[in-house]
Amino acid sequence: MKSKIIALTVFVSAFLSSCNTVDDLLTFTISNNTSIKIQSTSPINLPSEIITPEVTTNSSAEFENNKTKASLIKDVKIRSLKLSITDPSDKTFTFLKSVHLYISTANSEEIELAYADNINVSSNSIDLICTDKRLDEYIKADSYKIRTKVTLKETLTQDVTVKAEMKFKVTADPF
């Protein structure tokens, strides 16, 4: 009886670890970038919204490169979202109190993608806290919109352009 229990335990462990191995083989990253322009006329201590141009996804090409297709995608989550100031080049994020990014498509509701509150950094890049929401329908779409809500803690004397680098973890079914 003990040998049957041990054999069953070994079989179940091998099966579960092989499932994780298959998921790892069918998991890849999609990267997208967009620019966000924070106007010098934005109010201090009040949230202001910034709508970026639609982000065209390169998902179908990425799916093909990874030998899958949109219908086989079972899970997409944001892995990282990094903001970097591109103009002016010497500016740091000391002016920013909080930032929240939201994603939407024409056929789906807007959801929060990533955020940072009580920002206290003196560098020109920050990593946001990513939500754990499923993003399958957003990444499968041809394009999506990013809406940004920022709250400033200092007056800006000139517009600040920020690049948002997004990395999405994609997992596909084998068939």
C-alpha positions as CSV (number, residue, x, y, z in Angstrom):
1,M,0.0,0.0,0.0
2,K,2.8,2.4,0.9
3,S,4.5,1.8,-2.5
4,K,1.2,2.7,-4.3
5,I,0.9,5.9,-2.4
6,I,4.6,6.8,-3.1
7,A,4.1,6.0,-6.8
8,L,0.9,8.1,-6.9
9,T,2.7,11.0,-5.2
10,V,5.6,10.8,-7.6
11,F,3.2,10.6,-10.6
12,V,1.2,13.6,-9.5
13,S,4.3,15.6,-8.8
14,A,5.8,14.8,-12.2
15,F,2.5,15.7,-13.9
16,L,2.2,19.0,-12.1
17,S,5.8,20.0,-12.8
18,S,5.4,19.0,-16.5
19,C,2.3,21.3,-16.7
20,N,4.5,24.1,-15.4
21,T,7.2,23.3,-17.9
22,V,4.6,23.3,-20.7
23,D,3.3,26.7,-19.5
24,D,6.9,28.1,-19.4
25,L,7.5,26.9,-23.0
26,L,4.3,28.6,-24.1
27,T,4.9,31.9,-22.2
28,F,6.5,34.9,-23.9
29,T,6.7,38.7,-23.5
30,I,5.2,41.4,-25.7
31,S,6.6,44.9,-25.4
32,N,4.8,48.2,-26.3
33,N,5.7,51.8,-25.8
34,T,3.8,55.1,-25.8
35,S,4.6,58.7,-25.0
36,I,2.8,60.8,-22.4
37,K,3.0,64.6,-22.5
38,I,2.5,66.3,-19.1
39,Q,1.5,69.9,-19.7
40,S,3.2,72.7,-17.8
41,T,-0.4,74.1,-17.3
42,S,-1.4,71.0,-15.2
43,P,-2.7,72.1,-11.7
44,I,-0.8,71.3,-8.6
45,N,-2.3,68.7,-6.1
46,L,-5.3,68.1,-8.4
47,P,-5.5,65.0,-10.6
48,S,-5.3,65.8,-14.3
49,E,-6.0,63.4,-17.1
50,I,-3.8,62.7,-20.2
51,I,-5.1,60.7,-23.2
52,T,-2.4,59.2,-25.4
53,P,-2.8,58.4,-29.0
54,E,-4.0,54.8,-29.6
55,V,-1.2,52.2,-29.2
56,T,-1.1,49.9,-32.1
57,T,-0.3,46.4,-30.9
58,N,2.1,44.1,-32.7
59,S,0.4,41.1,-31.1
60,S,-0.5,39.1,-34.2
61,A,3.2,39.3,-35.3
62,E,4.3,38.4,-31.8
63,F,1.9,35.5,-31.6
64,E,3.1,34.2,-35.0
65,N,6.8,34.6,-33.9
66,N,6.0,32.5,-30.9
67,K,4.2,29.9,-33.0
68,T,0.7,30.6,-31.6
69,K,-2.4,32.7,-32.5
70,A,-4.8,34.9,-30.7
71,S,-7.4,32.2,-30.2
72,L,-4.9,30.1,-28.2
73,I,-3.9,32.9,-25.8
74,K,-5.2,32.0,-22.3
75,D,-3.6,34.6,-20.0
76,V,-2.0,38.0,-20.4
77,K,-0.9,40.1,-17.5
78,I,1.3,43.2,-17.3
79,R,4.8,42.2,-16.1
80,S,6.3,45.7,-15.8
81,L,5.6,49.3,-16.7
82,K,8.5,51.8,-16.6
83,L,8.2,55.5,-17.1
84,S,11.2,57.5,-18.3
85,I,11.5,61.2,-19.0
86,T,12.6,61.8,-22.5
87,D,12.2,65.6,-22.6
88,P,13.7,67.7,-21.0
89,S,16.6,65.2,-20.6
90,D,17.7,66.7,-17.3
91,K,14.3,66.5,-15.6
92,T,13.6,64.1,-12.7
93,F,10.3,62.8,-11.3
94,T,10.5,65.1,-8.2
95,F,7.5,67.1,-9.6
96,L,5.2,64.1,-9.6
97,K,3.0,63.1,-6.6
98,S,1.1,60.2,-8.2
99,V,0.4,58.5,-11.5
100,H,-2.2,56.0,-12.6
101,L,-2.4,54.4,-16.0
102,Y,-5.6,52.8,-17.4
103,I,-6.1,50.7,-20.5
104,S,-9.2,50.4,-22.7
105,T,-10.3,49.3,-26.2
106,A,-13.3,50.2,-28.3
107,N,-14.9,46.9,-27.2
108,S,-13.8,46.6,-23.6
109,E,-14.1,48.6,-20.4
110,E,-11.3,50.7,-19.0
111,I,-9.3,49.0,-16.2
112,E,-6.3,50.2,-14.2
113,L,-3.0,48.9,-15.6
114,A,-0.3,50.3,-13.1
115,Y,0.2,53.1,-10.6
116,A,2.5,54.8,-8.2
117,D,1.4,57.0,-5.2
118,N,3.5,59.2,-2.9
119,I,6.3,59.3,-5.4
120,N,9.5,60.4,-3.8
121,V,12.3,59.8,-6.4
122,S,15.0,62.0,-7.8
123,S,15.7,60.0,-10.9
124,N,14.4,60.3,-14.5
125,S,12.8,56.8,-14.5
126,I,10.4,55.0,-12.2
127,D,8.8,51.5,-12.1
128,L,5.1,51.5,-11.5
129,I,3.2,48.9,-9.4
130,C,1.4,46.7,-11.9
131,T,-2.1,45.3,-11.3
132,D,-2.8,41.6,-11.7
133,K,-5.8,42.0,-14.0
134,R,-6.2,39.8,-17.0
135,L,-5.4,41.7,-20.2
136,D,-6.2,39.1,-22.9
137,E,-8.8,41.1,-24.8
138,Y,-6.7,44.3,-24.7
139,I,-3.6,42.7,-26.1
140,K,-5.5,40.7,-28.7
141,A,-7.0,43.9,-30.1
142,D,-5.5,45.8,-33.0
143,S,-5.0,48.8,-30.7
144,Y,-5.7,50.1,-27.2
145,K,-5.9,53.4,-25.5
146,I,-3.9,54.5,-22.4
147,R,-5.3,57.1,-20.1
148,T,-3.0,58.6,-17.6
149,K,-4.0,60.4,-14.4
150,V,-1.2,62.5,-12.8
151,T,-1.1,64.6,-9.7
152,L,1.7,67.1,-9.5
153,K,3.4,68.4,-6.4
154,E,5.4,71.1,-8.1
155,T,4.7,73.7,-10.9
156,L,6.1,72.7,-14.2
157,T,7.9,75.5,-16.2
158,Q,7.8,73.5,-19.4
159,D,6.0,70.4,-20.8
160,V,7.5,67.0,-19.8
161,T,7.4,64.1,-22.2
162,V,7.5,60.7,-20.6
163,K,8.0,57.3,-22.4
164,A,5.9,54.4,-21.0
165,E,7.6,51.0,-21.6
166,M,5.1,48.2,-21.0
167,K,6.0,44.5,-20.9
168,F,3.2,41.9,-21.0
169,K,3.5,38.3,-20.0
170,V,1.5,36.1,-22.4
171,T,0.7,32.4,-21.9
172,A,-0.9,30.4,-24.7
173,D,-2.6,27.0,-24.8
174,P,-0.7,24.3,-26.8
175,F,-3.8,23.6,-29.0
